[in-house]
Amino acid sequence: MSDQTQPQHEAIVIGAGVAGIYQMYKLQELGIDATVLEAADGPGGTWYWNRYPGARFDSESYTYGYSFSKELLGEWEWSEHFAGQPETLRYLNHVVDKFDLRRHMQFGCKVQGASFDEQNCYWTVNLEDGRKLTTRFLLTAIGMLSAATMPKIEGVDSFEGDSWHTYYWPHEPVDLAGKRVAVVGTGATGVQVIAEIADKVGELTVFQRRPNWCAPLHNDRIDERTQAEIKATYDEIFELCRRSPGGFIHAPDQRKFRDVPEEERLALWQKLYETPGFSKWMSNFIDVGIDPEANAEYSAFIANKIRERVHDPITAEKLIPKDHGFGTRRVPLETRYFEAYNRDNVHLIDINETPIERITPKGIRTSYQEFEFDLIIYATGFDAITGAFDRINFTGPGGLPLRDKWSQSPDTFLGVQTAGFPNLLMLSGPQGGSVSTNYPRGIETSVNWISDLLTYMREHGYRRVEAQAQAEQEWRQHVQEMYQFQLMSKIKSWMTGYNSNVEDHDRIRFMIYPGGAPRYRQRLSEVAQNGYEGFSLS
């Protein structure tokens, strides 16, 4: 008979995306018996699922790849400054195979729930296929944008043509030529899809509820000389990412908006607008995200850029946000997005003026008319950060479901653990640093810290770790204080926990850590140096 007091694995990782791949690498390196459970048929996480046209990085490719292996850095060559989904998926598969991680991964394994056995101090993980696995530590690498949400529109299932959420774009090629296509939603995903397919479809009708501030990506191929420069300066690139608040190569201008003459301000903004990547957002004056006047001035500058690029002034005004300032929601980066609306076959419908009443067998009916389509694309976003947790029934020792504990506020300590759920370690949990930075840079921080914690516990004979309630409350207060400095704290977005397509997500919830990556790493270091204060080890 097997010993029921000993779990089958020392660690189970849920998810084989960017976080899960690196965590499995570290567990293998430490000699910890572990397995990865992945619902998809292969690794990649968000880059496995999101195969929609136009899907690509908004981080520079060479800042998105892993930094832990100089050999990997030396052999892999990104073809573009901002790589597309197919290349990114190839990269992640290359990493998995290079470090022989695939043999530790189980694909097609959807986790339904997990409950903690107080007596034996381990988790029992229930899979959709009926299997039960036990593990001392349960590590979640389930992604921050992996719970796709459909809109609350009557009749969604009645449409007779093809329709799907962008997250579930088919793996086989989709013939768009001559098709009448609808895109519902103009968030970051919608912006990429619209720009990419506008010249490939017959007619494209965009249904917009709220426009977003968008800025040009300025992507390009990487030539041989630049490739050599990148490989020669990886240490400097990653050090720059470490120092910047967002984990990107873009650091803020330390001057304040009011201290710079108008002519000089405009010159800087023009330069940023012409520079690739998130410089438009993250290399701005340090108070543009804090000072309402500074933000309003910069928003007006970007609004004029939109007016310059969109020929029809009425359409241009519809594409300019009126309910939030630039950078107070995550900024979509685009390529020819605004120019798409200059095409005769592209039509913009403001659903605030003519709301969608229902999806019909033939298309979409608004309060004004019914539109017929061959294909409906739902770019309606995600139940961000906590959504993936809510879809798995995590149950603590007292029988409390995690989704119930987090129903009002997703409180954690450091984004790593939540009180009442021992040995449940979150690689990208709410209120953590990895969900508010260049993701792989934040993930490497989280994975390294958690791996050090597991090593410390093994060396000291500990089997159980749990965040203390007091530490969790103090961290929540700190996160809340950091929010108050930011203009984004007053704006409805996934960063403040809002999602109109999800029940009870109509109020502010402190979802990310807005204090910047350096400050977050400093706190992690202090906790570890003080014997993991704030955690109960036993």
Helices and strands as residue ranges (DSSP letters): E 9-14, H 18-30, E 34-38, H 46-49, H 61-64, H 70-75, H 85-98, G 102-104, E 105-107, E 111-117, E 122-127, E 132-140, G 156-158, E 162-165, G 166-168, E 180-184, H 188-197, E 203-208, E 215-216, H 224-232, H 234-243, G 257-259, H 262-273, H 279-282, H 292-309, H 313-318, E 333-334, H 337-340, E 346-350, E 356-359, E 363-366, E 370-372, E 375-378, H 387-390, E 393-395, H 402-405, E 424-426, G 434-436, H 439-460, E 465-467, H 469-484, G 487-490, G 494-496, H 517-529, E 535-537
